Amino acid sequence: MTQTLALVTGAPGWLGTRLVRALIKGLPDVPLLAEPQPDRRVRCLVLSGVNDSALRRIGERVEVVEGDLREPSSLRAFCKGSAGATLFHCAGLIHPTRGVKQLYEVNVEGVQGLIEAAELAGVKRLVSVSSNSPIGCNPYADHVFDESSPFHPYMAYGRSKMLMEQAVGEAGARGKIETVIVRPTWFYGPGQPPRQTQFFQMIRDGKCPIVGDGSNKRSLSYVDNTCQGLLFCERNERAKGQTYWLADRRPYSMNEIVDTIERVLETEFGQTVAHKRVHMPELASKVAWLCDWAIQTLGLYNKKIHVLSEMNKTIACSIAKAEEELGYEPRIQLEEGMRRSIRWWLEGGDG
């Protein structure tokens, strides 16, 4: 099942832009997706005032519609004339600037409005991007989540994404639109936002924090691997009504992640690497968790405290269901993905 028109939210954000590129130009790493559909058109919902030049450079078959997930009238305009189309919902708010209420406005109420507009327009399938956060953190070091793992949301962001998943599931049950939910993990890859570039710089300069002994594992999702999974969710009839974890083939320890970035920076890009870490005790993340919980209980949000609260956690998943049912095959793993990410950054961040 491949439709001519694709609707995409979340562009010109990181994942949204890479997905638009994959829809128009194909995914060279994946033989089944290497050749794009020649008549494919992509319509993107873009916030007013946001620079959309990167989207427009992808090709003339990319249409930009200004709008906002929080404005029902703009969602109706975005979905107008899209009967039979696929809607890829990649937009989401991770770090609010106006307190945790903003998370629910965008991630829950915005999605509810988007679903209503899509149903009215006759959109065929909604492929909605969630997160690992509705499921939370693994209970012990060697545990991995799968699609049977229960909700255990991590803070307000995780709860907002859980409510989003539930809204999508309810829409699928109504039968007016087919729905698929995907759960990528920590993104990396070309097109990265400033926070990811800062992470590379901190590692290069010896300022990267390691909480505990660095053995805690994280599933990472190379961005084009994620795009592969999204495209297979559109094409595969079996995906209807399903939820899938999308990540690299295996989780990586924090030490392995930092070691790999240091090695690639130094040996392949000639960067001077400090080979130092800022070691912090487990207690640092535990205290940050308590502070984060207290701050968010008051309706406020502090990005640095929230990130520190997760630094000692294991967040790891199995991709077995996506491999079996979708044919998902994450061809790019940590070293090659970081190589491409760093090259994109050092060459000026375009394309």
N, C-alpha and C positions, 0 to 999 in steps of 0.2 A: 504494500500500500504506500504509494508516494504521490502526494498531491502537488499541483503546480504552484499554488500560493502557500507560503509559510508566513505566519505571524510570529514575531519575536519581541519579547520584552527583555529589558536588561541590557540592551545595546544603546550607547557605545561602551557599556561596561565590559569587564574582562571576558567572562564566558560568552556573553551575548554577541560580542564582536567576533570572537573566534568561531562561534556557531554560524553567524551570517557568512563569514568567509568560507566555511566548509560547505554550506548550502549552495553558494554561488560557484566556488572554485574546486570543490571536492576535497577529499582527505588523502593525500598522496601515500601516507603510511598504511592505508587500509585498502587492499585491492578491490573489495566490493563497493567502496565508496570513493575510489580515486577519480572516477569520471563523474562530474556533476550532471544533473538533469539540465539539458540545454535551455529549456523554457521555464526554469524555476524562477519565480519572483519572490522577493522577501520584503515584507512590510514591517518596519520597526517602530515601536512606540518610544519616543525620545522626549525627555523633559525639556520644556522650553528654556532656552538659554544655554543648553549644554552643547559643547563643541561636537558636532557629528561628522566632521571632515573625514575621519578615519573610516567611517561607515560608507560615506559617499564614494570614497576612492576604491572601494571593493568592486563596484560596477554599476552600470546604469539600471540593472534590474533590482536595485535596492531602493525602496521607497521609504521616506522618513515621514512619520506622522507625529506632530507634537502633541503631548498629552501627559497625563499624570494618573497613576493607579488610583489615586484618591479622588478623582473627578469622574463620576459615572458618564457624563456627557462625552468626555474625550475617549473613554473606553468604547462607547458605542460607535464613535467615529472611526476608531482604530479597527474595529471588527466589521465595519460595514462592507457588504459585498464579499464576504469571505466564506460563503457556504461551501462545505466540503474541504476547507483548508485545515492545516495542522497549526496549532498554536503551541509554540515553545515558550513557556513562562520561565525565564531565567532571572528576572528582576527580584531583588530582595534587599532588605536593609539588615546589615550585620552590626554596625557600630552607630547607634543613634546620636544625634547632636542635641536633641531636645528631650532627653529622658526616654524611659522605656515605653511610654505611651506611643511614641512614634513607631516602635517596632510593630505594634498591633495595628496601627493605622495602615501601614504599608503591607506587612506580611500576612495579615488576616483580612481586614476590611477591604484592602485593595484587591486581594485575590477573589474575595466574594463578589465584588463588583465586576471583575474581569470575567469570572465564570458566567455571571448573568448576561453580560454583553455577548460572550461567545455563544451561549445557548440560543439567544435571540437571533444571532446572525447565522446559525446553522453550522458553526465550526464542527468538524468531524471528530478531531482528537486533540486533547490537551495533554501535553507532556510537561509536567511541572517539576521544577528543580527544588528539592528540599535541602537537607543537610544531615550531618551526623548528630547535630545537637538535640533533635527530638528524642534520641535514644540515649544520649548522655555519654558517660565515660564507662569504660570496661571495668567490671568489678574486681578483676585481678589480672596479673601481668600477661598471662598466656591466653586470655579469653579473646574471642573475636565475635563481633555481632554478625547476625544474619537477619533475613527478613522476618523471622519469627520472634526476634527480640522485642520485648515490650517497650512502650514509651516510658522514658525516665528523663524528661527534658532538663537540659543544663541551663539554668537561669532563664531570664525572660526571653532571650532570643530563641532558645530551644523550645520554650512553650509556644511562642508565636508560630514557629515552624510546625509544631505538632498540630496546632489549631488549623494551620493552612492545609496540612495533609488530610485532616478530618473533613475540611470543607471540600477538598478535591474528591475524596472518597464518596461523600454524600452526593456530589454532582454525578459521579459515575453511576451510583445506584439509581438515580432518577432516570437515567437512560437517554437523556437528551444529548449527551456528549460522551465520547469515550475518554477515559482518563488513564494516565500512567504517572507514577511518582518515581523520581530518581533521587538517590541520596549520594551525591559526591562528598568527598572529604576535603581536606586541606588542599586547595588548588596550588599548582605551580605551572609555569610555562610562559611563552611569549605573550605580551600584552599585559603583563603584570602591573598592578597599581603601585603607588609609591611605597606602601607599607612592605611589600615584598622586596622591592629594591633596597629599602632600608635594612631589611633582614640580611641581605647579601653583604651590604656595607659593614654591618656590625660584625659579621663573621670574618670578613677580610681584616678588619681593624682590631680583632681580638676582644670585642665587646659583647659577644653573644652570650646571653645568660643560659646556663645549664642548671636546672633545678634537680637536686638529688644527684644520682650517679649517671644520668643520661641514658639509662637502659630502657626507659619507658618508650613504647612503640606508638607510631602514628601511621595510619593509612594516609597516603597522599594520592591526589588525583591530577595527573598530568592533563592539562586543559584540553588537548586534542583527543586524548583517550575519552574524556568525558563527552566531547562532541560526537565521537563514534557511538557511544552508548545512546545518546539522545536520538541520533539518526536511526539507529536500529529500533528504538522504541516507537518511532513513527512507522517504520516499514513492516514490523512484525505484528501480525494479528494476535499472536499469543500474548503480547504485552498488555492488551486491553484489561484494565482493572488491576494491574499488578504494581508492585513496588520493587525497586532494584537498588542495591548498593552498587556504586560505580567508583572504582579506585584502581590503582596500580595492582599488579598481581599479588604482592605481599606487602605487609607493613614494614616500616623501617624504624630502627631506634633513633632517638634524637642524636646520639653520637654518630651514627652512620650518616644521617642527613648532613650534619655539620662537617664531618670528615670529607664527604663527597664534594660539597661546595668548596671547601678549602683546596682540595686537590685540583679540581677543575679550574678554579680561579688562577692558581699558581702555575700549573704545568701546561695549560692550554691557552691561557690568556695573558700570561706574563705579569700577573698582579702580585704585588708584594703582600704576603699574608702573614699576620702576626703569630698565628698558631697558638692563640691563647683563648681561654674561655673565662667568663665571669661565673664562677661556681657559687651556687647558692644552696642552702640547706632545704630539705623538704618542707621545713616549717614555713619558708617564705611563701610558697604557694598555698599552704593551709591558711596562713594569716590573710593572704590576698583573697582567698575564697570567702572567708568570713566577712571581710570588708566589702567585697563585691555583693554578697548576699544582702548585707545591711543597706548598702547604697541603693541597690535596685528595689529593695522593699520600700524605700522612700520615694521611688519613682524616678531616681536619678541614674546616671551611668557614667563610669570612668573607664575609658578604653584600656589604659595601661594596667590598671588593677585587674580588669577582666582577663586580659591576655596572660598576665602573670599567674592568675588563679588556675589556668589550664596547663601551665608549663610542665608540671610533673605528672600529668595524666596520661594514661594509655587510652587511645581512641583508635581502635582497629576493627576491621570488618572483613568478611568473606565476600568474594564476588562470584561464588560458584553458581548462584541462580542466574545471574546475567550471562555468564559464560554458557550455561546449558540452554537457556531459553531464547536468548537474543543472538547467540554467536559472538558475544562481546569478547574481544581479544585485545587487551591493553598492550600494544606493541612497544610503546615507549616507557622505559623504566627510569629509575632515579638518575643515573649518571648522564644518560643521553638527554633526559628532560631538563636537568640542571644545565647541561652544556648549551642547549637551545635557549633557555631562559637567560643565562648570563650573556650569551652572544647578543640577544635582542637588546638587553640593557646597555651593553658597552658600545653597540653600534647605533645608539640613539633612539631605540624604542619605536620602530615603525615596521609595519608589515607582519 
